[in-house]
Amino acid sequence: MFITHDLGVVAVDMPARVVMYAGRIVEQARMTDLFAHPAHPYTKAS
């Protein structure tokens, strides 16, 4: 597990990324999908 507020840091090769907002998981995706098609407004703003 690696925790950060900087999505640029998690661009390294990891199998999955989980985005949390207000203590809840709001999105989980592969890195390419997360950057290309963010689903949650918090992810889009990052």
mmCIF entry with sequence, helices, sheets and N, C-alpha, C, O atoms, coordinates in Angstrom:
data_MODEL
# 
_entry.id   MODEL 
# 
_entity.id                         1 
_entity.type                       polymer 
_entity.pdbx_number_of_molecules   1 
# 
_entity_poly.entity_id                      1 
_entity_poly.type                           'polypeptide(L)' 
_entity_poly.nstd_linkage                   no 
_entity_poly.nstd_monomer                   no 
_entity_poly.pdbx_seq_one_letter_code       MFITHDLGVVAVDMPARVVMYAGRIVEQARMTDLFAHPAHPYTKAS 
_entity_poly.pdbx_seq_one_letter_code_can   MFITHDLGVVAVDMPARVVMYAGRIVEQARMTDLFAHPAHPYTKAS 
_entity_poly.pdbx_strand_id                 A 
# 
loop_
_entity_poly_seq.entity_id 
_entity_poly_seq.num 
_entity_poly_seq.mon_id 
_entity_poly_seq.hetero 
1 1  MET n 
1 2  PHE n 
1 3  ILE n 
1 4  THR n 
1 5  HIS n 
1 6  ASP n 
1 7  LEU n 
1 8  GLY n 
1 9  VAL n 
1 10 VAL n 
1 11 ALA n 
1 12 VAL n 
1 13 ASP n 
1 14 MET n 
1 15 PRO n 
1 16 ALA n 
1 17 ARG n 
1 18 VAL n 
1 19 VAL n 
1 20 MET n 
1 21 TYR n 
1 22 ALA n 
1 23 GLY n 
1 24 ARG n 
1 25 ILE n 
1 26 VAL n 
1 27 GLU n 
1 28 GLN n 
1 29 ALA n 
1 30 ARG n 
1 31 MET n 
1 32 THR n 
1 33 ASP n 
1 34 LEU n 
1 35 PHE n 
1 36 ALA n 
1 37 HIS n 
1 38 PRO n 
1 39 ALA n 
1 40 HIS n 
1 41 PRO n 
1 42 TYR n 
1 43 THR n 
1 44 LYS n 
1 45 ALA n 
1 46 SER n 
# 
_struct_asym.id          A 
_struct_asym.entity_id   1 
# 
loop_
_struct_conf.conf_type_id 
_struct_conf.id 
_struct_conf.pdbx_PDB_helix_id 
_struct_conf.beg_label_comp_id 
_struct_conf.beg_label_asym_id 
_struct_conf.beg_label_seq_id 
_struct_conf.pdbx_beg_PDB_ins_code 
_struct_conf.end_label_comp_id 
_struct_conf.end_label_asym_id 
_struct_conf.end_label_seq_id 
_struct_conf.pdbx_end_PDB_ins_code 
_struct_conf.beg_auth_comp_id 
_struct_conf.beg_auth_asym_id 
_struct_conf.beg_auth_seq_id 
_struct_conf.end_auth_comp_id 
_struct_conf.end_auth_asym_id 
_struct_conf.end_auth_seq_id 
_struct_conf.pdbx_PDB_helix_class 
_struct_conf.details 
_struct_conf.pdbx_PDB_helix_length 
HELX_P HELX_P1 AA1 VAL A 9  ? ALA A 11 ? VAL A 9  ALA A 11 5 ? 3 
HELX_P HELX_P2 AA2 MET A 31 ? ALA A 36 ? MET A 31 ALA A 36 1 ? 6 
HELX_P HELX_P3 AA3 PRO A 41 ? ALA A 45 ? PRO A 41 ALA A 45 1 ? 5 
# 
_struct_conf_type.id          HELX_P 
_struct_conf_type.criteria    ? 
_struct_conf_type.reference   ? 
# 
_struct_sheet.id               AA1 
_struct_sheet.type             ? 
_struct_sheet.number_strands   2 
_struct_sheet.details          ? 
# 
_struct_sheet_order.sheet_id     AA1 
_struct_sheet_order.range_id_1   1 
_struct_sheet_order.range_id_2   2 
_struct_sheet_order.offset       ? 
_struct_sheet_order.sense        anti-parallel 
# 
loop_
_struct_sheet_range.sheet_id 
_struct_sheet_range.id 
_struct_sheet_range.beg_label_comp_id 
_struct_sheet_range.beg_label_asym_id 
_struct_sheet_range.beg_label_seq_id 
_struct_sheet_range.pdbx_beg_PDB_ins_code 
_struct_sheet_range.end_label_comp_id 
_struct_sheet_range.end_label_asym_id 
_struct_sheet_range.end_label_seq_id 
_struct_sheet_range.pdbx_end_PDB_ins_code 
_struct_sheet_range.beg_auth_comp_id 
_struct_sheet_range.beg_auth_asym_id 
_struct_sheet_range.beg_auth_seq_id 
_struct_sheet_range.end_auth_comp_id 
_struct_sheet_range.end_auth_asym_id 
_struct_sheet_range.end_auth_seq_id 
AA1 1 ARG A 17 ? TYR A 21 ? ARG A 17 TYR A 21 
AA1 2 ARG A 24 ? ALA A 29 ? ARG A 24 ALA A 29 
# 
loop_
_atom_site.group_PDB 
_atom_site.id 
_atom_site.type_symbol 
_atom_site.label_atom_id 
_atom_site.label_alt_id 
_atom_site.label_comp_id 
_atom_site.label_asym_id 
_atom_site.label_entity_id 
_atom_site.label_seq_id 
_atom_site.pdbx_PDB_ins_code 
_atom_site.Cartn_x 
_atom_site.Cartn_y 
_atom_site.Cartn_z 
_atom_site.occupancy 
_atom_site.B_iso_or_equiv 
_atom_site.pdbx_formal_charge 
_atom_site.auth_seq_id 
_atom_site.auth_comp_id 
_atom_site.auth_asym_id 
_atom_site.auth_atom_id 
_atom_site.pdbx_PDB_model_num 
ATOM 1   N N  . MET A 1 1  ? 0.844   -1.156 0.000   1.00 0.00 ? 1  MET A N  1 
ATOM 2   C CA . MET A 1 1  ? 0.000   0.000  0.000   1.00 0.00 ? 1  MET A CA 1 
ATOM 3   C C  . MET A 1 1  ? 0.898   1.231  0.000   1.00 0.00 ? 1  MET A C  1 
ATOM 4   O O  . MET A 1 1  ? 1.910   1.287  0.699   1.00 0.00 ? 1  MET A O  1 
ATOM 5   N N  . PHE A 1 2  ? 0.501   2.210  -0.801  1.00 0.00 ? 2  PHE A N  1 
ATOM 6   C CA . PHE A 1 2  ? 1.218   3.470  -0.893  1.00 0.00 ? 2  PHE A CA 1 
ATOM 7   C C  . PHE A 1 2  ? 0.179   4.575  -0.861  1.00 0.00 ? 2  PHE A C  1 
ATOM 8   O O  . PHE A 1 2  ? -0.747  4.567  -1.672  1.00 0.00 ? 2  PHE A O  1 
ATOM 9   N N  . ILE A 1 3  ? 0.306   5.509  0.040   1.00 0.00 ? 3  ILE A N  1 
ATOM 10  C CA . ILE A 1 3  ? -0.687  6.576  0.198   1.00 0.00 ? 3  ILE A CA 1 
ATOM 11  C C  . ILE A 1 3  ? -0.060  7.905  -0.175  1.00 0.00 ? 3  ILE A C  1 
ATOM 12  O O  . ILE A 1 3  ? 1.021   8.245  0.306   1.00 0.00 ? 3  ILE A O  1 
ATOM 13  N N  . THR A 1 4  ? -0.745  8.665  -1.043  1.00 0.00 ? 4  THR A N  1 
ATOM 14  C CA . THR A 1 4  ? -0.269  9.977  -1.447  1.00 0.00 ? 4  THR A CA 1 
ATOM 15  C C  . THR A 1 4  ? -1.450  10.842 -1.887  1.00 0.00 ? 4  THR A C  1 
ATOM 16  O O  . THR A 1 4  ? -2.526  10.327 -2.190  1.00 0.00 ? 4  THR A O  1 
ATOM 17  N N  . HIS A 1 5  ? -1.243  12.133 -1.918  1.00 0.00 ? 5  HIS A N  1 
ATOM 18  C CA . HIS A 1 5  ? -2.233  13.069 -2.443  1.00 0.00 ? 5  HIS A CA 1 
ATOM 19  C C  . HIS A 1 5  ? -1.822  13.566 -3.819  1.00 0.00 ? 5  HIS A C  1 
ATOM 20  O O  . HIS A 1 5  ? -2.486  14.434 -4.386  1.00 0.00 ? 5  HIS A O  1 
ATOM 21  N N  . ASP A 1 6  ? -0.743  13.031 -4.361  1.00 0.00 ? 6  ASP A N  1 
ATOM 22  C CA . ASP A 1 6  ? -0.198  13.458 -5.635  1.00 0.00 ? 6  ASP A CA 1 
ATOM 23  C C  . ASP A 1 6  ? -0.311  12.321 -6.645  1.00 0.00 ? 6  ASP A C  1 
ATOM 24  O O  . ASP A 1 6  ? 0.452   11.357 -6.575  1.00 0.00 ? 6  ASP A O  1 
ATOM 25  N N  . LEU A 1 7  ? -1.261  12.421 -7.590  1.00 0.00 ? 7  LEU A N  1 
ATOM 26  C CA . LEU A 1 7  ? -1.454  11.342 -8.554  1.00 0.00 ? 7  LEU A CA 1 
ATOM 27  C C  . LEU A 1 7  ? -0.241  11.138 -9.450  1.00 0.00 ? 7  LEU A C  1 
ATOM 28  O O  . LEU A 1 7  ? -0.046  10.039 -9.968  1.00 0.00 ? 7  LEU A O  1 
ATOM 29  N N  . GLY A 1 8  ? 0.570   12.156 -9.645  1.00 0.00 ? 8  GLY A N  1 
ATOM 30  C CA . GLY A 1 8  ? 1.782   12.013 -10.425 1.00 0.00 ? 8  GLY A CA 1 
ATOM 31  C C  . GLY A 1 8  ? 2.746   11.017 -9.802  1.00 0.00 ? 8  GLY A C  1 
ATOM 32  O O  . GLY A 1 8  ? 3.514   10.363 -10.507 1.00 0.00 ? 8  GLY A O  1 
ATOM 33  N N  . VAL A 1 9  ? 2.705   10.907 -8.508  1.00 0.00 ? 9  VAL A N  1 
ATOM 34  C CA . VAL A 1 9  ? 3.583   9.977  -7.802  1.00 0.00 ? 9  VAL A CA 1 
ATOM 35  C C  . VAL A 1 9  ? 3.169   8.529  -8.064  1.00 0.00 ? 9  VAL A C  1 
ATOM 36  O O  . VAL A 1 9  ? 4.025   7.645  -8.105  1.00 0.00 ? 9  VAL A O  1 
ATOM 37  N N  . VAL A 1 10 ? 1.894   8.276  -8.238  1.00 0.00 ? 10 VAL A N  1 
ATOM 38  C CA . VAL A 1 10 ? 1.430   6.904  -8.441  1.00 0.00 ? 10 VAL A CA 1 
ATOM 39  C C  . VAL A 1 10 ? 1.426   6.491  -9.908  1.00 0.00 ? 10 VAL A C  1 
ATOM 40  O O  . VAL A 1 10 ? 0.816   5.483  -10.264 1.00 0.00 ? 10 VAL A O  1 
ATOM 41  N N  . ALA A 1 11 ? 2.089   7.246  -10.748 1.00 0.00 ? 11 ALA A N  1 
ATOM 42  C CA . ALA A 1 11 ? 2.177   6.885  -12.163 1.00 0.00 ? 11 ALA A CA 1 
ATOM 43  C C  . ALA A 1 11 ? 3.138   5.729  -12.394 1.00 0.00 ? 11 ALA A C  1 
ATOM 44  O O  . ALA A 1 11 ? 3.246   5.229  -13.514 1.00 0.00 ? 11 ALA A O  1 
ATOM 45  N N  . VAL A 1 12 ? 3.828   5.306  -11.363 1.00 0.00 ? 12 VAL A N  1 
ATOM 46  C CA . VAL A 1 12 ? 4.729   4.160  -11.480 1.00 0.00 ? 12 VAL A CA 1 
ATOM 47  C C  . VAL A 1 12 ? 3.917   2.892  -11.708 1.00 0.00 ? 12 VAL A C  1 
ATOM 48  O O  . VAL A 1 12 ? 2.698   2.890  -11.535 1.00 0.00 ? 12 VAL A O  1 
ATOM 49  N N  . ASP A 1 13 ? 4.586   1.829  -12.093 1.00 0.00 ? 13 ASP A N  1 
ATOM 50  C CA . ASP A 1 13 ? 3.909   0.596  -12.465 1.00 0.00 ? 13 ASP A CA 1 
ATOM 51  C C  . ASP A 1 13 ? 3.390   -0.162 -11.242 1.00 0.00 ? 13 ASP A C  1 
ATOM 52  O O  . ASP A 1 13 ? 4.140   -0.872 -10.573 1.00 0.00 ? 13 ASP A O  1 
ATOM 53  N N  . MET A 1 14 ? 2.116   -0.001 -10.968 1.00 0.00 ? 14 MET A N  1 
ATOM 54  C CA . MET A 1 14 ? 1.422   -0.739 -9.921  1.00 0.00 ? 14 MET A CA 1 
ATOM 55  C C  . MET A 1 14 ? 0.172   -1.335 -10.558 1.00 0.00 ? 14 MET A C  1 
ATOM 56  O O  . MET A 1 14 ? -0.363  -0.761 -11.507 1.00 0.00 ? 14 MET A O  1 
ATOM 57  N N  . PRO A 1 15 ? -0.300  -2.464 -10.064 1.00 0.00 ? 15 PRO A N  1 
ATOM 58  C CA . PRO A 1 15 ? -1.438  -3.111 -10.714 1.00 0.00 ? 15 PRO A CA 1 
ATOM 59  C C  . PRO A 1 15 ? -2.748  -2.322 -10.644 1.00 0.00 ? 15 PRO A C  1 
ATOM 60  O O  . PRO A 1 15 ? -3.548  -2.385 -11.577 1.00 0.00 ? 15 PRO A O  1 
ATOM 61  N N  . ALA A 1 16 ? -2.982  -1.588 -9.567  1.00 0.00 ? 16 ALA A N  1 
ATOM 62  C CA . ALA A 1 16 ? -4.250  -0.865 -9.443  1.00 0.00 ? 16 ALA A CA 1 
ATOM 63  C C  . ALA A 1 16 ? -4.067  0.375  -8.598  1.00 0.00 ? 16 ALA A C  1 
ATOM 64  O O  . ALA A 1 16 ? -3.167  0.452  -7.763  1.00 0.00 ? 16 ALA A O  1 
ATOM 65  N N  . ARG A 1 17 ? -4.926  1.334  -8.826  1.00 0.00 ? 17 ARG A N  1 
ATOM 66  C CA . ARG A 1 17 ? -4.937  2.555  -8.025  1.00 0.00 ? 17 ARG A CA 1 
ATOM 67  C C  . ARG A 1 17 ? -6.320  2.696  -7.422  1.00 0.00 ? 17 ARG A C  1 
ATOM 68  O O  . ARG A 1 17 ? -7.323  2.401  -8.073  1.00 0.00 ? 17 ARG A O  1 
ATOM 69  N N  . VAL A 1 18 ? -6.372  3.140  -6.200  1.00 0.00 ? 18 VAL A N  1 
ATOM 70  C CA . VAL A 1 18 ? -7.638  3.374  -5.515  1.00 0.00 ? 18 VAL A CA 1 
ATOM 71  C C  . VAL A 1 18 ? -7.649  4.836  -5.109  1.00 0.00 ? 18 VAL A C  1 
ATOM 72  O O  . VAL A 1 18 ? -6.706  5.325  -4.487  1.00 0.00 ? 18 VAL A O  1 
ATOM 73  N N  . VAL A 1 19 ? -8.718  5.528  -5.464  1.00 0.00 ? 19 VAL A N  1 
ATOM 74  C CA . VAL A 1 19 ? -8.875  6.930  -5.088  1.00 0.00 ? 19 VAL A CA 1 
ATOM 75  C C  . VAL A 1 19 ? -9.888  6.991  -3.955  1.00 0.00 ? 19 VAL A C  1 
ATOM 76  O O  . VAL A 1 19 ? -10.994 6.459  -4.053  1.00 0.00 ? 19 VAL A O  1 
ATOM 77  N N  . MET A 1 20 ? -9.480  7.655  -2.877  1.00 0.00 ? 20 MET A N  1 
ATOM 78  C CA . MET A 1 20 ? -10.372 7.814  -1.733  1.00 0.00 ? 20 MET A CA 1 
ATOM 79  C C  . MET A 1 20 ? -10.737 9.282  -1.581  1.00 0.00 ? 20 MET A C  1 
ATOM 80  O O  . MET A 1 20 ? -9.934  10.175 -1.853  1.00 0.00 ? 20 MET A O  1 
ATOM 81  N N  . TYR A 1 21 ? -11.957 9.508  -1.144  1.00 0.00 ? 21 TYR A N  1 
ATOM 82  C CA . TYR A 1 21 ? -12.434 10.857 -0.871  1.00 0.00 ? 21 TYR A CA 1 
ATOM 83  C C  . TYR A 1 21 ? -13.278 10.793 0.390   1.00 0.00 ? 21 TYR A C  1 
ATOM 84  O O  . TYR A 1 21 ? -14.210 9.993  0.477   1.00 0.00 ? 21 TYR A O  1 
ATOM 85  N N  . ALA A 1 22 ? -12.962 11.615 1.349   1.00 0.00 ? 22 ALA A N  1 
ATOM 86  C CA . ALA A 1 22 ? -13.691 11.662 2.617   1.00 0.00 ? 22 ALA A CA 1 
ATOM 87  C C  . ALA A 1 22 ? -13.724 10.289 3.294   1.00 0.00 ? 22 ALA A C  1 
ATOM 88  O O  . ALA A 1 22 ? -14.729 9.912  3.898   1.00 0.00 ? 22 ALA A O  1 
ATOM 89  N N  . GLY A 1 23 ? -12.622 9.547  3.188   1.00 0.00 ? 23 GLY A N  1 
ATOM 90  C CA . GLY A 1 23 ? -12.515 8.266  3.857   1.00 0.00 ? 23 GLY A CA 1 
ATOM 91  C C  . GLY A 1 23 ? -13.189 7.102  3.156   1.00 0.00 ? 23 GLY A C  1 
ATOM 92  O O  . GLY A 1 23 ? -13.273 6.008  3.714   1.00 0.00 ? 23 GLY A O  1 
ATOM 93  N N  . ARG A 1 24 ? -13.669 7.319  1.943   1.00 0.00 ? 24 ARG A N  1 
ATOM 94  C CA . ARG A 1 24 ? -14.352 6.256  1.198   1.00 0.00 ? 24 ARG A CA 1 
ATOM 95  C C  . ARG A 1 24 ? -13.682 6.050  -0.159  1.00 0.00 ? 24 ARG A C  1 
ATOM 96  O O  . ARG A 1 24 ? -13.189 7.001  -0.766  1.00 0.00 ? 24 ARG A O  1 
ATOM 97  N N  . ILE A 1 25 ? -13.668 4.822  -0.620  1.00 0.00 ? 25 ILE A N  1 
ATOM 98  C CA . ILE A 1 25 ? -13.155 4.531  -1.955  1.00 0.00 ? 25 ILE A CA 1 
ATOM 99  C C  . ILE A 1 25 ? -14.184 5.015  -2.969  1.00 0.00 ? 25 ILE A C  1 
ATOM 100 O O  . ILE A 1 25 ? -15.339 4.592  -2.942  1.00 0.00 ? 25 ILE A O  1 
ATOM 101 N N  . VAL A 1 26 ? -13.755 5.905  -3.864  1.00 0.00 ? 26 VAL A N  1 
ATOM 102 C CA . VAL A 1 26 ? -14.672 6.445  -4.861  1.00 0.00 ? 26 VAL A CA 1 
ATOM 103 C C  . VAL A 1 26 ? -14.328 5.984  -6.272  1.00 0.00 ? 26 VAL A C  1 
ATOM 104 O O  . VAL A 1 26 ? -15.124 6.142  -7.197  1.00 0.00 ? 26 VAL A O  1 
ATOM 105 N N  . GLU A 1 27 ? -13.128 5.409  -6.430  1.00 0.00 ? 27 GLU A N  1 
ATOM 106 C CA . GLU A 1 27 ? -12.720 4.982  -7.763  1.00 0.00 ? 27 GLU A CA 1 
ATOM 107 C C  . GLU A 1 27 ? -11.555 4.010  -7.651  1.00 0.00 ? 27 GLU A C  1 
ATOM 108 O O  . GLU A 1 27 ? -10.684 4.162  -6.794  1.00 0.00 ? 27 GLU A O  1 
ATOM 109 N N  . GLN A 1 28 ? -11.549 3.010  -8.526  1.00 0.00 ? 28 GLN A N  1 
ATOM 110 C CA . GLN A 1 28 ? -10.446 2.061  -8.600  1.00 0.00 ? 28 GLN A CA 1 
ATOM 111 C C  . GLN A 1 28 ? -10.241 1.735  -10.066 1.00 0.00 ? 28 GLN A C  1 
ATOM 112 O O  . GLN A 1 28 ? -11.189 1.368  -10.760 1.00 0.00 ? 28 GLN A O  1 
ATOM 113 N N  . ALA A 1 29 ? -8.999  1.866  -10.550 1.00 0.00 ? 29 ALA A N  1 
ATOM 114 C CA . ALA A 1 29 ? -8.733  1.640  -11.969 1.00 0.00 ? 29 ALA A CA 1 
ATOM 115 C C  . ALA A 1 29 ? -7.250  1.443  -12.217 1.00 0.00 ? 29 ALA A C  1 
ATOM 116 O O  . ALA A 1 29 ? -6.415  1.724  -11.357 1.00 0.00 ? 29 ALA A O  1 
ATOM 117 N N  . ARG A 1 30 ? -6.936  0.951  -13.416 1.00 0.00 ? 30 ARG A N  1 
ATOM 118 C CA . ARG A 1 30 ? -5.549  0.915  -13.856 1.00 0.00 ? 30 ARG A CA 1 
ATOM 119 C C  . ARG A 1 30 ? -5.107  2.350  -14.119 1.00 0.00 ? 30 ARG A C  1 
ATOM 120 O O  . ARG A 1 30 ? -5.941  3.222  -14.363 1.00 0.00 ? 30 ARG A O  1 
ATOM 121 N N  . MET A 1 31 ? -3.815  2.597  -14.071 1.00 0.00 ? 31 MET A N  1 
ATOM 122 C CA . MET A 1 31 ? -3.298  3.955  -14.213 1.00 0.00 ? 31 MET A CA 1 
ATOM 123 C C  . MET A 1 31 ? -3.727  4.606  -15.525 1.00 0.00 ? 31 MET A C  1 
ATOM 124 O O  . MET A 1 31 ? -4.165  5.757  -15.530 1.00 0.00 ? 31 MET A O  1 
ATOM 125 N N  . THR A 1 32 ? -3.607  3.887  -16.628 1.00 0.00 ? 32 THR A N  1 
ATOM 126 C CA . THR A 1 32 ? -3.973  4.478  -17.914 1.00 0.00 ? 32 THR A CA 1 
ATOM 127 C C  . THR A 1 32 ? -5.440  4.883  -17.942 1.00 0.00 ? 32 THR A C  1 
ATOM 128 O O  . THR A 1 32 ? -5.779  5.945  -18.463 1.00 0.00 ? 32 THR A O  1 
ATOM 129 N N  . ASP A 1 33 ? -6.308  4.051  -17.390 1.00 0.00 ? 33 ASP A N  1 
ATOM 130 C CA . ASP A 1 33 ? -7.733  4.366  -17.346 1.00 0.00 ? 33 ASP A CA 1 
ATOM 131 C C  . ASP A 1 33 ? -8.029  5.515  -16.387 1.00 0.00 ? 33 ASP A C  1 
ATOM 132 O O  . ASP A 1 33 ? -8.883  6.360  -16.657 1.00 0.00 ? 33 ASP A O  1 
ATOM 133 N N  . LEU A 1 34 ? -7.322  5.533  -15.282 1.00 0.00 ? 34 LEU A N  1 
ATOM 134 C CA . LEU A 1 34 ? -7.547  6.576  -14.281 1.00 0.00 ? 34 LEU A CA 1 
ATOM 135 C C  . LEU A 1 34 ? -7.240  7.964  -14.838 1.00 0.00 ? 34 LEU A C  1 
ATOM 136 O O  . LEU A 1 34 ? -7.990  8.911  -14.601 1.00 0.00 ? 34 LEU A O  1 
ATOM 137 N N  . PHE A 1 35 ? -6.136  8.082  -15.580 1.00 0.00 ? 35 PHE A N  1 
ATOM 138 C CA . PHE A 1 35 ? -5.782  9.373  -16.156 1.00 0.00 ? 35 PHE A CA 1 
ATOM 139 C C  . PHE A 1 35 ? -6.606  9.706  -17.395 1.00 0.00 ? 35 PHE A C  1 
ATOM 140 O O  . PHE A 1 35 ? -6.948  10.867 -17.619 1.00 0.00 ? 35 PHE A O  1 
ATOM 141 N N  . ALA A 1 36 ? -6.925  8.699  -18.198 1.00 0.00 ? 36 ALA A N  1 
ATOM 142 C CA . ALA A 1 36 ? -7.663  8.942  -19.440 1.00 0.00 ? 36 ALA A CA 1 
ATOM 143 C C  . ALA A 1 36 ? -9.151  9.201  -19.210 1.00 0.00 ? 36 ALA A C  1 
ATOM 144 O O  . ALA A 1 36 ? -9.765  10.012 -19.903 1.00 0.00 ? 36 ALA A O  1 
ATOM 145 N N  . HIS A 1 37 ? -9.724  8.500  -18.223 1.00 0.00 ? 37 HIS A N  1 
ATOM 146 C CA . HIS A 1 37 ? -11.178 8.598  -17.995 1.00 0.00 ? 37 HIS A CA 1 
ATOM 147 C C  . HIS A 1 37 ? -11.503 8.628  -16.510 1.00 0.00 ? 37 HIS A C  1 
ATOM 148 O O  . HIS A 1 37 ? -12.121 7.691  -16.006 1.00 0.00 ? 37 HIS A O  1 
ATOM 149 N N  . PRO A 1 38 ? -11.109 9.668  -15.799 1.00 0.00 ? 38 PRO A N  1 
ATOM 150 C CA . PRO A 1 38 ? -11.444 9.723  -14.378 1.00 0.00 ? 38 PRO A CA 1 
ATOM 151 C C  . PRO A 1 38 ? -12.959 9.786  -14.185 1.00 0.00 ? 38 PRO A C  1 
ATOM 152 O O  . PRO A 1 38 ? -13.650 10.545 -14.865 1.00 0.00 ? 38 PRO A O  1 
ATOM 153 N N  . ALA A 1 39 ? -13.457 8.994  -13.269 1.00 0.00 ? 39 ALA A N  1 
ATOM 154 C CA . ALA A 1 39 ? -14.896 8.914  -13.071 1.00 0.00 ? 39 ALA A CA 1 
ATOM 155 C C  . ALA A 1 39 ? -15.420 9.849  -11.980 1.00 0.00 ? 39 ALA A C  1 
ATOM 156 O O  . ALA A 1 39 ? -16.567 10.291 -12.041 1.00 0.00 ? 39 ALA A O  1 
ATOM 157 N N  . HIS A 1 40 ? -14.600 10.146 -11.001 1.00 0.00 ? 40 HIS A N  1 
ATOM 158 C CA . HIS A 1 40 ? -15.056 10.942 -9.858  1.00 0.00 ? 40 HIS A CA 1 
ATOM 159 C C  . HIS A 1 40 ? -14.529 12.375 -9.967  1.00 0.00 ? 40 HIS A C  1 
ATOM 160 O O  . HIS A 1 40 ? -13.393 12.572 -10.398 1.00 0.00 ? 40 HIS A O  1 
ATOM 161 N N  . PRO A 1 41 ? -15.318 13.371 -9.590  1.00 0.00 ? 41 PRO A N  1 
ATOM 162 C CA . PRO A 1 41 ? -14.860 14.767 -9.656  1.00 0.00 ? 41 PRO A CA 1 
ATOM 163 C C  . PRO A 1 41 ? -13.557 15.025 -8.894  1.00 0.00 ? 41 PRO A C  1 
ATOM 164 O O  . PRO A 1 41 ? -12.754 15.858 -9.314  1.00 0.00 ? 41 PRO A O  1 
ATOM 165 N N  . TYR A 1 42 ? -13.343 14.329 -7.793  1.00 0.00 ? 42 TYR A N  1 
ATOM 166 C CA . TYR A 1 42 ? -12.108 14.496 -7.033  1.00 0.00 ? 42 TYR A CA 1 
ATOM 167 C C  . TYR A 1 42 ? -10.898 14.046 -7.848  1.00 0.00 ? 42 TYR A C  1 
ATOM 168 O O  . TYR A 1 42 ? -9.851  14.694 -7.830  1.00 0.00 ? 42 TYR A O  1 
ATOM 169 N N  . THR A 1 43 ? -11.050 12.937 -8.559  1.00 0.00 ? 43 THR A N  1 
ATOM 170 C CA . THR A 1 43 ? -9.977  12.438 -9.413  1.00 0.00 ? 43 THR A CA 1 
ATOM 171 C C  . THR A 1 43 ? -9.729  13.406 -10.572 1.00 0.00 ? 43 THR A C  1 
ATOM 172 O O  . THR A 1 43 ? -8.580  13.672 -10.925 1.00 0.00 ? 43 THR A O  1 
ATOM 173 N N  . LYS A 1 44 ? -10.791 13.924 -11.156 1.00 0.00 ? 44 LYS A N  1 
ATOM 174 C CA . LYS A 1 44 ? -10.668 14.873 -12.270 1.00 0.00 ? 44 LYS A CA 1 
ATOM 175 C C  . LYS A 1 44 ? -9.923  16.134 -11.827 1.00 0.00 ? 44 LYS A C  1 
ATOM 176 O O  . LYS A 1 44 ? -9.142  16.696 -12.597 1.00 0.00 ? 44 LYS A O  1 
ATOM 177 N N  . ALA A 1 45 ? -10.156 16.572 -10.612 1.00 0.00 ? 45 ALA A N  1 
ATOM 178 C CA . ALA A 1 45 ? -9.544  17.799 -10.099 1.00 0.00 ? 45 ALA A CA 1 
ATOM 179 C C  . ALA A 1 45 ? -8.081  17.610 -9.729  1.00 0.00 ? 45 ALA A C  1 
ATOM 180 O O  . ALA A 1 45 ? -7.335  18.584 -9.626  1.00 0.00 ? 45 ALA A O  1 
ATOM 181 N N  . SER A 1 46 ? -7.665  16.358 -9.528  1.00 0.00 ? 46 SER A N  1 
ATOM 182 C CA . SER A 1 46 ? -6.290  16.101 -9.101  1.00 0.00 ? 46 SER A CA 1 
ATOM 183 C C  . SER A 1 46 ? -5.369  16.263 -10.205 1.00 0.00 ? 46 SER A C  1 
ATOM 184 O O  . SER A 1 46 ? -4.163  16.087 -10.034 1.00 0.00 ? 46 SER A O  1 
# 
